[in-house]
């Protein structure tokens, strides 16, 4: 046996490789690690000097089923391939690998590099056929042993889980009762109330991000359980944690084993094993009503349906997505009447306006164009009017329900803050007791406890101040007048709908409680339009048509009259737009007038200028009220018009009227402004680029920018 170790082996390194499968084995079974470290003495006995013995213990706590995460094994293989290793010392072959592929790859390297393997009983040379056969059998048995161990452990675990006694990860809001092997509610009332508030807000918001925004806006925290399930800590709310809570069936009182299963994927040419979430239909073990619950099982199933419906990567017709803040009211509800696919939202124009677009032929590669598209404004207006009219008969009942729900939400928020303050005051009292219980002679301990007491008192003061701000801002405590105002307001549903404080996400949430789908179909007629088929949540349908919206169709008569009068006076489109904006007359969509909108409205109403307009009409240098145009300022100060525009862009001169598309700039030139502009002209001169000139010798001459020469008098003869 010892004859297999030659002098050439002793001239190279002797590597002692250590491995244990888990960190728990490293902590609870130190004898195995002690025996593996003792192999260093065996290498010295076999003739290697101490300096030539290297210990690789990087893989303590790593499984031998795969070499991807075992950096020590990878380093060992590299050293063997480089010819730096003469012998490998292991306690047994299973320490090196429990995978036949990794094991035989290492044996091939050792056979080529002339490396021997040494364990507690024998010395093996992979180049020897008998030793190679014995090592191959040991490697196969090591891999099979891993499977047998896993089968025994998994069988015992599953058997215990069928009874509901196997301890799973304890989520926040629960503690593990060792006596009964069951979960029970956290005795901390603040933790319980915070968990219930998450599910209550999701029922209202119908979005995990909406719940997160609510917690952040009201300064609330989320509880989290430690890994051992014994202590609770508080942290800032995050959407990932709220989504995890909503997906966890434990809060519905259900014991579930097998929510995740192994999944093998190819990443960069290598197989990677990961855990993948399994659908509820494929859960291995499900025991309902196993422990106290925060929500009913039916509510948990409904939450899963809402979360699945909120996903954006599922383009099926039954998925609507979460209600967002975009201007399109029917976002996620619109179906194409031509092909039946879901229509998405696009925004274009200035200001940006929403459109419902069906691009399924382009997305599926059947055609090079979209199916069709339609503006969202008129359709949203018609649908909202229909929904508001349908809500009118139930306004009184709705008002009472809204008032009761508002009071309940305010009470929940107030209760959460009260519990938080109680906990902070309790901690301050405990810090006070510890400080008073210490001996006065122990000044070092007393000073530390005094600082802790002061910190707790400051925390109580901060929470009380925040609580007062929240009570004032969010109306936590409702007075009799507040309740009456809420009840009256909730009966006027259109007023709530059109209120500036009502967000688009809230309008969409209100709409989705009544409307299931909306199908849009273009009308094939000269006048055009859109046929709308609305499916209510009750299963009833409503059908109506929205006529085609043409530019200028819904213009006010006052605006049309002003446009006709100004066109007859041969005013340009920019001047007409400025006059309409000055009179505070908006367009049909509530936007400001521009020359383009003026031309569109003129085409629709058949308004024509009496004769062609000149191609360019300069603005007068001065108006009747004494205001100067850009040309007037330039002539008064003897500068160019571009320099005046540059001064206005830099803020050195401010216009009193005008600006924007199609509107001229006008300025007042009082004595103070003239003094300021003279100084600006003196200190800030824009560099002027001149084309390079060729001198007499053929070289390009560059000229430095220089000041413009100004006279000492302006155009009116006054001294500058």
MIDRENZA-133072 format. One line per field, with one value per residue (C-alpha): residue number from 1; x, y, z; residue in three letters. Coordinates in steps of 0.02 Angstrom, whole numbers, m for minus. Layout:
# MIDRENZA-133072
seq <- c(NUM  ...) $
X <- c(X  ...) $
Y <- c(Y  ...) $
Z <- c(Z  ...) $
type <- c(ALA  ...) $
***
This chain:
# MIDRENZA-133072
seq <- c(1  2  3  4  5  6  7  8  9  10  11  12  13  14  15  16  17  18  19  20  21  22  23  24  25  26  27  28  29  30  31  32  33  34  35  36  37  38  39  40  41  42  43  44  45  46  47  48  49  50  51  52  53  54  55  56  57  58  59  60  61  62  63  64  65  66  67  68  69  70  71  72  73  74  75  76  77  78  79  80  81  82  83  84  85  86  87  88  89  90  91  92  93  94  95  96  97  98  99  100  101  102  103  104  105  106  107  108  109  110  111  112  113  114  115  116  117  118  119  120  121  122  123  124  125  126  127  128  129  130  131  132  133  134  135  136  137  138  139  140  141  142  143  144  145  146  147  148  149  150  151  152  153  154  155  156  157  158  159  160  161  162  163  164  165  166  167  168  169  170  171  172  173  174  175  176  177  178  179  180  181  182  183  184  185  186  187  188  189  190  191  192  193  194  195  196  197  198  199  200  201  202  203  204  205  206  207  208  209  210  211  212  213  214  215  216  217  218  219  220  221  222  223  224  225  226  227  228  229  230  231  232  233  234  235  236  237  238  239  240  241  242  243  244  245  246  247  248  249  250  251  252  253  254  255  256  257  258  259  260  261  262  263  264  265  266  267  268  269  270  271  272  273  274  275  276  277  278  279  280  281  282  283  284  285  286  287  288  289  290  291  292  293  294  295  296  297  298  299  300  301  302  303  304  305  306  307  308  309  310  311  312  313  314  315  316  317  318  319  320  321  322  323  324  325  326  327  328  329  330  331  332  333  334  335  336  337  338  339  340  341  342  343  344  345  346  347  348  349  350  351  352  353  354  355  356  357  358  359  360  361  362  363  364  365  366  367  368  369  370  371  372  373  374  375  376  377  378  379  380  381  382  383  384  385  386  387  388  389  390  391  392  393  394  395  396  397  398  399  400  401  402  403  404  405  406  407  408  409  410  411  412  413  414  415  416  417  418  419  420  421  422  423  424  425  426  427  428  429  430  431  432  433  434  435  436  437  438  439  440  441  442  443  444  445  446  447  448  449  450  451  452  453  454  455  456  457  458  459  460  461  462  463  464  465  466  467  468  469  470  471  472  473  474  475  476  477  478  479  480  481  482  483  484  485  486  487  488  489  490  491  492  493  494  495  496  497  498  499  500  501  502  503  504  505  506  507  508  509  510  511  512  513  514  515  516  517  518  519  520  521  522  523  524  525  526  527  528  529  530  531  532  533  534  535  536  537  538  539  540  541  542  543  544  545  546  547  548  549  550  551  552  553  554  555  556  557  558  559  560  561  562  563  564  565  566  567  568  569  570  571  572  573  574  575  576  577  578  579  580  581  582  583  584  585  586  587  588  589  590  591  592  593  594  595  596  597  598  599  600  601  602  603  604  605  606  607  608  609  610  611  612  613  614  615  616  617  618  619  620  621  622  623  624  625  626  627  628  629  630  631  632  633  634  635  636  637  638  639  640  641  642  643  644  645  646  647  648  649  650  651  652  653  654  655  656  657  658  659  660  661  662  663  664  665  666  667  668  669  670  671  672  673  674  675  676  677  678  679  680  681  682  683  684  685  686  687  688  689  690  691  692  693  694  695  696  697  698  699  700  701  702  703  704  705  706  707  708  709  710  711  712  713  714  715  716  717  718  719  720) $
X <- c(0  139  236  109  179  339  470  391  232  323  404  232  95  m9  m185  m303  m483  m620  m808  m967  m1139  m1223  m1177  m1279  m1163  m1013  m1084  m1163  m1037  m862  m786  m800  m705  m576  m543  m525  m400  m302  m262  m125  m27  m54  22  175  194  193  343  280  358  243  270  210  43  m102  m274  m428  m576  m676  m817  m868  m1058  m1076  m1166  m1068  m1211  m1145  m977  m1045  m1042  m891  m747  m626  m661  m639  m472  m417  m461  m363  m208  m219  m234  m80  25  55  m27  51  m81  m256  m303  m488  m580  m682  m722  m895  m807  m741  m905  m1074  m1097  m1034  m998  m886  m806  m754  m693  m577  m519  m475  m373  m283  m244  m167  m73  m11  m97  m137  m290  m267  m402  m393  m377  m285  m193  m266  m191  m321  m204  m207  m356  m398  m392  m492  m626  m632  m639  m777  m881  m854  m907  m1065  m1107  m1078  m1200  m1328  m1307  m1353  m1515  m1555  m1524  m1636  m1774  m1771  m1768  m1903  m2015  m2004  m2034  m2187  m2258  m2246  m2316  m2471  m2516  m2477  m2339  m2190  m2131  m2128  m2062  m2159  m2225  m2249  m2406  m2383  m2278  m2242  m2315  m2197  m2322  m2456  m2344  m2461  m2457  m2547  m2575  m2439  m2482  m2428  m2589  m2497  m2427  m2599  m2679  m2543  m2567  m2756  m2735  m2636  m2778  m2912  m2823  m2795  m2982  m3002  m2849  m2848  m2663  m2509  m2428  m2583  m2566  m2383  m2427  m2558  m2433  m2301  m2422  m2484  m2314  m2355  m2233  m2237  m2189  m2063  m2022  m1843  m1778  m1803  m1981  m1954  m1937  m2026  m1949  m2023  m1968  m2024  m2162  m2104  m2213  m2116  m2157  m2340  m2352  m2272  m2400  m2545  m2481  m2454  m2598  m2542  m2638  m2797  m2774  m2709  m2560  m2475  m2324  m2246  m2280  m2113  m2026  m1855  m1833  m1679  m1633  m1491  m1392  m1236  m1226  m1238  m1383  m1442  m1566  m1687  m1849  m2004  m2175  m2305  m2486  m2612  m2687  m2520  m2483  m2429  m2518  m2658  m2743  m2874  m2928  m2764  m2731  m2808  m2829  m2821  m2934  m3056  m3003  m3126  m3045  m2873  m2934  m3009  m2844  m2751  m2871  m2846  m2656  m2658  m2771  m2651  m2505  m2451  m2360  m2521  m2602  m2761  m2932  m2983  m2834  m2866  m2710  m2705  m2789  m2655  m2647  m2658  m2791  m2875  m3026  m3055  m2875  m2871  m3058  m3064  m3081  m3069  m3235  m3144  m3024  m3070  m2896  m2859  m2832  m2688  m2663  m2556  m2523  m2480  m2493  m2458  m2535  m2530  m2700  m2748  m2802  m2862  m2760  m2771  m2603  m2632  m2601  m2435  m2385  m2429  m2338  m2493  m2492  m2383  m2515  m2621  m2800  m2872  m2861  m2983  m2972  m3016  m3089  m3266  m3281  m3227  m3349  m3496  m3455  m3433  m3601  m3685  m3606  m3650  m3831  m3837  m3775  m3909  m4047  m3926  m3854  m3931  m3875  m3706  m3692  m3722  m3598  m3464  m3489  m3475  m3322  m3238  m3265  m3200  m3041  m3011  m3035  m2912  m2780  m2807  m2796  m2630  m2553  m2622  m2542  m2378  m2379  m2421  m2271  m2156  m2217  m2194  m2013  m1983  m2052  m1942  m1790  m1837  m1851  m1681  m1603  m1681  m1635  m1448  m1337  m1287  m1103  m1102  m1091  m1029  m1183  m1299  m1240  m1273  m1447  m1484  m1442  m1557  m1697  m1674  m1677  m1840  m1919  m1867  m1942  m2108  m2108  m2072  m2213  m2336  m2290  m2312  m2476  m2541  m2491  m2576  m2735  m2742  m2695  m2793  m2945  m2921  m3047  m3210  m3324  m3513  m3495  m3367  m3484  m3629  m3520  m3458  m3635  m3699  m3551  m3561  m3743  m3684  m3584  m3550  m3474  m3357  m3315  m3272  m3182  m3002  m2947  m3013  m2870  m2887  m2841  m2987  m3106  m3050  m3073  m3250  m3286  m3221  m3340  m3483  m3408  m3327  m3281  m3303  m3301  m3263  m3307  m3283  m3443  m3432  m3523  m3477  m3501  m3402  m3405  m3380  m3504  m3486  m3547  m3531  m3539  m3591  m3532  m3710  m3703  m3816  m3758  m3781  m3751  m3736  m3635  m3518  m3509  m3344  m3254  m3195  m3082  m3189  m3349  m3386  m3319  m3414  m3515  m3419  m3253  m3325  m3393  m3225  m3132  m3248  m3230  m3040  m3023  m3128  m3003  m2861  m2780  m2656  m2683  m2553  m2638  m2808  m2739  m2663  m2828  m2928  m2804  m2808  m2997  m2978  m3084  m3018  m3035  m3164  m3038  m2996  m2824  m2743  m2758  m2616  m2604  m2629  m2792  m2855  m2827  m2913  m3067  m3074  m3072  m3212  m3325  m3283  m3204  m3090  m2983  m3049  m2884  m2717  m2613  m2439  m2302  m2223  m2296  m2173  m2234  m2240  m2098  m2215  m2395  m2523  m2491  m2305  m2242  m2096  m2079  m1913  m1879  m1923  m1804  m1666  m1689  m1697  m1535  m1449  m1424  m1484  m1649  m1557  m1467  m1634  m1699  m1539  m1566  m1745  m1688  m1559  m1689  m1603  m1761  m1935  m2085  m2248  m2358  m2344  m2226  m2252  m2305  m2374  m2366  m2250  m2147  m2180  m2075  m2085  m1930  m1938  m1782  m1728  m1742  m1641  m1501  m1501  m1497  m1354  m1254  m1303  m1248  m1083  m1046  m1124  m1086  m1126  m975  m1004  m938  m859  m805  m618  m525  m372  m226  m97  13  m129  m154  m324  m339  m455  m530  m574  m752  m757  m883  m1003  m967  m1113  m1149  m1183  m1361  m1512  m1632  m1736  m1586  m1580  m1416  m1385) $
Y <- c(0  120  68  165  326  367  502  601  613  677  814  889  949  838  913  873  903  934  941  927  939  1072  1209  1119  968  1083  1150  992  861  931  757  731  893  845  677  762  889  742  680  812  705  553  646  691  509  456  567  740  888  1004  1146  1035  990  1104  1100  1149  1178  1304  1180  1152  1167  1130  981  860  836  974  1058  1226  1305  1212  1330  1220  1070  1180  1244  1065  1011  1158  1114  932  983  1096  952  1032  895  727  655  694  648  625  540  442  462  533  689  726  706  624  650  518  648  754  600  517  684  700  520  553  706  609  466  583  690  538  584  458  460  419  386  314  134  129  216  213  255  299  242  64  m33  m123  37  129  m7  2  192  190  71  180  335  249  189  364  438  302  330  511  458  334  465  589  461  418  601  652  506  552  735  699  579  713  845  739  757  943  924  965  1141  1258  1436  1540  1699  1866  1868  1689  1599  1412  1318  1175  1091  1067  1077  1209  1391  1518  1704  1821  1882  2058  2150  2278  2140  2061  2227  2267  2099  2120  2297  2229  2115  2246  2375  2250  2219  2407  2446  2280  2305  2264  2428  2521  2440  2490  2671  2674  2613  2738  2886  2853  2815  2633  2488  2303  2164  2032  1868  1810  1651  1549  1618  1678  1868  2002  2158  2309  2377  2494  2426  2351  2287  2123  2080  2125  2017  1873  1893  1894  1734  1643  1523  1514  1675  1585  1452  1322  1207  1185  1076  1077  1255  1255  1118  1091  1154  1124  1260  1283  1441  1477  1296  1229  1149  1255  1189  1317  1315  1357  1404  1268  1305  1274  1128  1035  1065  902  926  1048  1048  1184  1254  1193  1346  1518  1624  1808  1790  1662  1533  1608  1778  1701  1622  1788  1877  1753  1788  1976  1959  1848  1972  2115  2033  2121  1972  1872  1938  1836  1922  1882  1976  2161  2217  2330  2501  2632  2822  2843  2951  2805  2760  2589  2530  2340  2320  2355  2215  2235  2202  2150  2014  1991  2032  2149  2330  2425  2610  2731  2916  3043  3227  3382  3376  3187  3108  2927  2810  2630  2529  2349  2292  2104  2076  2166  2076  1905  1937  1915  2092  2246  2365  2382  2322  2493  2634  2759  2910  2874  3041  3030  2843  2868  3011  2909  2757  2861  2947  2777  2710  2864  2855  2673  2718  2850  2733  2660  2827  2826  2649  2687  2843  2748  2613  2742  2832  2670  2614  2782  2771  2592  2639  2788  2675  2547  2680  2756  2585  2546  2710  2685  2513  2582  2720  2595  2489  2642  2700  2524  2519  2691  2630  2475  2583  2693  2540  2475  2645  2661  2482  2506  2547  2732  2684  2598  2761  2681  2569  2708  2827  2695  2658  2844  2868  2723  2799  2968  2885  2796  2958  3049  2907  2926  3114  3087  2960  3073  3217  3108  3041  3218  3262  3106  3142  3317  3269  3108  3145  2994  3057  3104  3233  3237  3370  3262  3112  3217  3291  3118  3049  3196  3190  3002  3019  3135  3008  3121  3250  3120  3057  3230  3291  3347  3240  3081  2997  2902  2740  2767  2803  2644  2544  2613  2572  2393  2354  2373  2342  2178  2209  2341  2292  2427  2403  2533  2581  2560  2715  2883  2971  2837  2816  2678  2546  2508  2347  2355  2198  2230  2125  2060  1985  2115  2210  2387  2442  2617  2713  2862  2971  3010  3154  3282  3432  3581  3479  3531  3708  3837  3963  4105  4038  4014  4192  4265  4163  4222  4404  4397  4303  4439  4566  4467  4419  4276  4108  4148  4312  4226  4093  4227  4321  4165  4117  4295  4286  4120  4022  3843  3720  3580  3469  3603  3644  3806  3869  3855  3906  3723  3708  3873  3805  3641  3728  3843  3694  3607  3762  3816  3981  4057  4214  4345  4350  4260  4312  4380  4254  4356  4500  4573  4624  4811  4881  4955  4928  5055  5020  5059  4878  4839  4687  4599  4712  4864  4816  4779  4948  5042  4965  4953  4765  4622  4530  4367  4448  4501  4323  4262  4385  4323  4141  4179  4273  4442  4518  4453  4464  4535  4449  4315  4171  3995  3930  4066  4204  4355  4419  4594  4690  4849  4961  5070  5167  5029  4897  5004  5024  4836  4796  4916  4824  4657  4719  4773  4615  4479  4482  4326  4265  4273  4142  4202  4093  4061  4174  4129  4247  4295  4145  4021  3984  3992  4143  4132  4290  4309  4364  4549  4670  4760  4946  5042  5225  5336  5376  5268  5279  5414  5525  5491  5458  5278) $
Z <- c(0  49  m107  m212  m139  m234  m213  m355  m252  m99  m203  m230  m112  0  7  151  93  222  196  298  220  327  449  581  562  582  746  818  757  787  800  611  578  710  623  454  521  596  420  417  542  430  283  389  442  259  221  178  268  365  240  98  178  128  209  107  224  123  92  273  272  85  9  m100  m223  m335  m361  m422  m248  m179  m211  m115  m228  m382  m318  m282  m459  m532  m430  m484  m667  m649  m578  m409  m303  m263  m145  m85  93  136  277  150  m34  3  72  m102  m196  m194  m380  m502  m636  m521  m444  m608  m678  m528  m547  m730  m680  m543  m663  m792  m664  m563  m399  m263  m149  36  167  343  281  115  m26  m201  m369  m501  m640  m572  m647  m484  m382  m515  m507  m317  m318  m448  m342  m188  m284  m348  m173  m104  m229  m194  m7  m29  m113  25  160  71  52  237  290  166  217  401  362  253  382  515  397  360  543  539  670  560  602  453  445  570  484  569  674  739  868  877  1024  1065  1183  1049  893  824  778  885  866  923  1099  1049  1007  900  789  769  722  595  507  501  434  286  232  266  159  18  15  m17  m123  m220  m249  m145  m197  m139  33  36  m6  133  264  206  200  377  453  496  515  471  592  540  626  658  577  735  756  933  920  819  745  658  490  352  238  73  m67  m79  102  80  m77  19  159  36  m47  118  159  341  376  319  454  330  353  184  148  m24  m84  m174  m269  m351  m527  m637  m762  m885  m847  m952  m1004  m826  m734  m587  m459  m391  m291  m391  m326  m356  m398  m257  m352  m340  m155  m72  95  137  307  325  495  568  678  716  559  517  363  297  168  43  65  34  m129  m183  m144  m254  m396  m378  m372  m526  m613  m572  m662  m822  m902  m927  m1089  m1076  m1091  m912  m837  m811  m718  m567  m576  m608  m615  m803  m885  m975  m867  m946  m927  m925  m963  m1151  m1278  m1465  m1554  m1712  m1650  m1466  m1399  m1254  m1307  m1228  m1192  m1291  m1259  m1393  m1431  m1326  m1201  m1204  m1233  m1206  m1346  m1344  m1468  m1529  m1598  m1594  m1783  m1770  m1609  m1679  m1842  m1951  m2021  m2025  m1958  m1803  m1795  m1752  m1625  m1550  m1436  m1255  m1200  m1270  m1230  m1049  m1030  m1096  m989  m830  m859  m880  m721  m619  m678  m626  m452  m421  m354  m226  m169  5  47  m28  78  239  187  144  309  407  308  336  524  526  431  545  698  629  599  770  853  768  826  1003  1016  952  1082  1220  1171  1169  1340  1410  1348  1427  1593  1588  1552  1701  1815  1761  1794  1968  2015  1991  2139  2146  2165  1993  1898  1736  1730  1787  1650  1517  1584  1597  1413  1367  1471  1386  1215  1255  1317  1158  1056  1150  1118  933  915  1007  892  736  804  825  646  578  677  603  425  403  514  625  752  664  739  719  584  492  494  428  292  237  234  129  13  m13  m71  m209  m309  m460  m343  m270  m444  m511  m354  m379  m232  m314  m407  m571  m481  m361  m505  m592  m432  m415  m596  m582  m440  m566  m739  m794  m977  m1112  m1295  m1425  m1610  m1748  m1841  m2030  m2091  m2168  m2001  m1909  m1722  m1594  m1538  m1352  m1270  m1080  m974  m793  m646  m629  m804  m886  m1040  m1104  m1283  m1353  m1482  m1469  m1626  m1707  m1622  m1751  m1714  m1666  m1651  m1471  m1476  m1375  m1474  m1392  m1458  m1634  m1635  m1580  m1711  m1850  m1797  m1786  m1951  m2034  m1964  m2048  m1883  m1891  m1804  m1671  m1630  m1621  m1504  m1393  m1386  m1342  m1206  m1139  m1129  m1034  m1158  m1165  m1308  m1306  m1215  m1086  m1158  m1214  m1391  m1515  m1700  m1748  m1649  m1722  m1900  m1854  m1785  m1936  m2055  m1959  m1953  m2131  m2078  m2211  m2215  m2339  m2430  m2415  m2266  m2297  m2268  m2128  m2028  m1902  m1732  m1699  m1597  m1467  m1414  m1362  m1178  m1199  m1198  m1313  m1426  m1455  m1605  m1500  m1359  m1486  m1571  m1405  m1340  m1511  m1503  m1611  m1585  m1552  m1405  m1331  m1347  m1262  m1118  m1099  m1099  m963  m859  m868  m942  m903  m1019  m953  m1082  m1213  m1235  m1297  m1465  m1579  m1448  m1450  m1304  m1234  m1109  m1003  m1010  m857  m798  m678  m814  m935  m807  m776  m963  m993  m862  m939  m1110  m1035  m937  m1045  m1230  m1331  m1429  m1617  m1733  m1892  m2037  m2040  m2162  m2260  m2243  m2371  m2330  m2357  m2171  m2088  m1975  m1824  m1752  m1572  m1534  m1494  m1426  m1537  m1543  m1469  m1487  m1338  m1391  m1426  m1572  m1489  m1457  m1271  m1184  m1135) $
type <- c(UNK  UNK  UNK  UNK  UNK  UNK  UNK  UNK  UNK  UNK  UNK  UNK  UNK  UNK  UNK  UNK  UNK  UNK  UNK  UNK  UNK  UNK  UNK  UNK  UNK  UNK  UNK  UNK  UNK  UNK  UNK  UNK  UNK  UNK  UNK  UNK  UNK  UNK  UNK  UNK  UNK  UNK  UNK  UNK  UNK  UNK  UNK  UNK  UNK  UNK  UNK  UNK  UNK  UNK  UNK  UNK  UNK  UNK  UNK  UNK  UNK  UNK  UNK  UNK  UNK  UNK  UNK  UNK  UNK  UNK  UNK  UNK  UNK  UNK  UNK  UNK  UNK  UNK  UNK  UNK  UNK  UNK  UNK  UNK  UNK  UNK  UNK  UNK  UNK  UNK  UNK  UNK  UNK  UNK  UNK  UNK  UNK  UNK  UNK  UNK  UNK  UNK  UNK  UNK  UNK  UNK  UNK  UNK  UNK  UNK  UNK  UNK  UNK  UNK  UNK  UNK  UNK  UNK  UNK  UNK  UNK  UNK  UNK  UNK  UNK  UNK  UNK  UNK  UNK  UNK  UNK  UNK  UNK  UNK  UNK  UNK  UNK  UNK  UNK  UNK  UNK  UNK  UNK  UNK  UNK  UNK  UNK  UNK  UNK  UNK  UNK  UNK  UNK  UNK  UNK  UNK  UNK  UNK  UNK  UNK  UNK  UNK  UNK  UNK  UNK  UNK  UNK  UNK  UNK  UNK  UNK  UNK  UNK  UNK  UNK  UNK  UNK  UNK  UNK  UNK  UNK  UNK  UNK  UNK  UNK  UNK  UNK  UNK  UNK  UNK  UNK  UNK  UNK  UNK  UNK  UNK  UNK  UNK  UNK  UNK  UNK  UNK  UNK  UNK  UNK  UNK  UNK  UNK  UNK  UNK  UNK  UNK  UNK  UNK  UNK  UNK  UNK  UNK  UNK  UNK  UNK  UNK  UNK  UNK  UNK  UNK  UNK  UNK  UNK  UNK  UNK  UNK  UNK  UNK  UNK  UNK  UNK  UNK  UNK  UNK  UNK  UNK  UNK  UNK  UNK  UNK  UNK  UNK  UNK  UNK  UNK  UNK  UNK  UNK  UNK  UNK  UNK  UNK  UNK  UNK  UNK  UNK  UNK  UNK  UNK  UNK  UNK  UNK  UNK  UNK  UNK  UNK  UNK  UNK  UNK  UNK  UNK  UNK  UNK  UNK  UNK  UNK  UNK  UNK  UNK  UNK  UNK  UNK  UNK  UNK  UNK  UNK  UNK  UNK  UNK  UNK  UNK  UNK  UNK  UNK  UNK  UNK  UNK  UNK  UNK  UNK  UNK  UNK  UNK  UNK  UNK  UNK  UNK  UNK  UNK  UNK  UNK  UNK  UNK  UNK  UNK  UNK  UNK  UNK  UNK  UNK  UNK  UNK  UNK  UNK  UNK  UNK  UNK  UNK  UNK  UNK  UNK  UNK  UNK  UNK  UNK  UNK  UNK  UNK  UNK  UNK  UNK  UNK  UNK  UNK  UNK  UNK  UNK  UNK  UNK  UNK  UNK  UNK  UNK  UNK  UNK  UNK  UNK  UNK  UNK  UNK  UNK  UNK  UNK  UNK  UNK  UNK  UNK  UNK  UNK  UNK  UNK  UNK  UNK  UNK  UNK  UNK  UNK  UNK  UNK  UNK  UNK  UNK  UNK  UNK  UNK  UNK  UNK  UNK  UNK  UNK  UNK  UNK  UNK  UNK  UNK  UNK  UNK  UNK  UNK  UNK  UNK  UNK  UNK  UNK  UNK  UNK  UNK  UNK  UNK  UNK  UNK  UNK  UNK  UNK  UNK  UNK  UNK  UNK  UNK  UNK  UNK  UNK  UNK  UNK  UNK  UNK  UNK  UNK  UNK  UNK  UNK  UNK  UNK  UNK  UNK  UNK  UNK  UNK  UNK  UNK  UNK  UNK  UNK  UNK  UNK  UNK  UNK  UNK  UNK  UNK  UNK  UNK  UNK  UNK  UNK  UNK  UNK  UNK  UNK  UNK  UNK  UNK  UNK  UNK  UNK  UNK  UNK  UNK  UNK  UNK  UNK  UNK  UNK  UNK  UNK  UNK  UNK  UNK  UNK  UNK  UNK  UNK  UNK  UNK  UNK  UNK  UNK  UNK  UNK  UNK  UNK  UNK  UNK  UNK  UNK  UNK  UNK  UNK  UNK  UNK  UNK  UNK  UNK  UNK  UNK  UNK  UNK  UNK  UNK  UNK  UNK  UNK  UNK  UNK  UNK  UNK  UNK  UNK  UNK  UNK  UNK  UNK  UNK  UNK  UNK  UNK  UNK  UNK  UNK  UNK  UNK  UNK  UNK  UNK  UNK  UNK  UNK  UNK  UNK  UNK  UNK  UNK  UNK  UNK  UNK  UNK  UNK  UNK  UNK  UNK  UNK  UNK  UNK  UNK  UNK  UNK  UNK  UNK  UNK  UNK  UNK  UNK  UNK  UNK  UNK  UNK  UNK  UNK  UNK  UNK  UNK  UNK  UNK  UNK  UNK  UNK  UNK  UNK  UNK  UNK  UNK  UNK  UNK  UNK  UNK  UNK  UNK  UNK  UNK  UNK  UNK  UNK  UNK  UNK  UNK  UNK  UNK  UNK  UNK  UNK  UNK  UNK  UNK  UNK  UNK  UNK  UNK  UNK  UNK  UNK  UNK  UNK  UNK  UNK  UNK  UNK  UNK  UNK  UNK  UNK  UNK  UNK  UNK  UNK  UNK  UNK  UNK  UNK  UNK  UNK  UNK  UNK  UNK  UNK  UNK  UNK  UNK  UNK  UNK  UNK  UNK  UNK  UNK  UNK  UNK  UNK  UNK  UNK  UNK  UNK  UNK  UNK  UNK  UNK  UNK  UNK  UNK  UNK  UNK  UNK  UNK  UNK  UNK  UNK  UNK  UNK  UNK  UNK  UNK  UNK  UNK  UNK  UNK  UNK  UNK  UNK  UNK  UNK  UNK  UNK  UNK  UNK  UNK  UNK  UNK  UNK  UNK  UNK  UNK  UNK  UNK  UNK  UNK  UNK  UNK  UNK  UNK  UNK  UNK  UNK  UNK  UNK  UNK  UNK  UNK  UNK  UNK  UNK  UNK  UNK  UNK  UNK  UNK  UNK) $
***
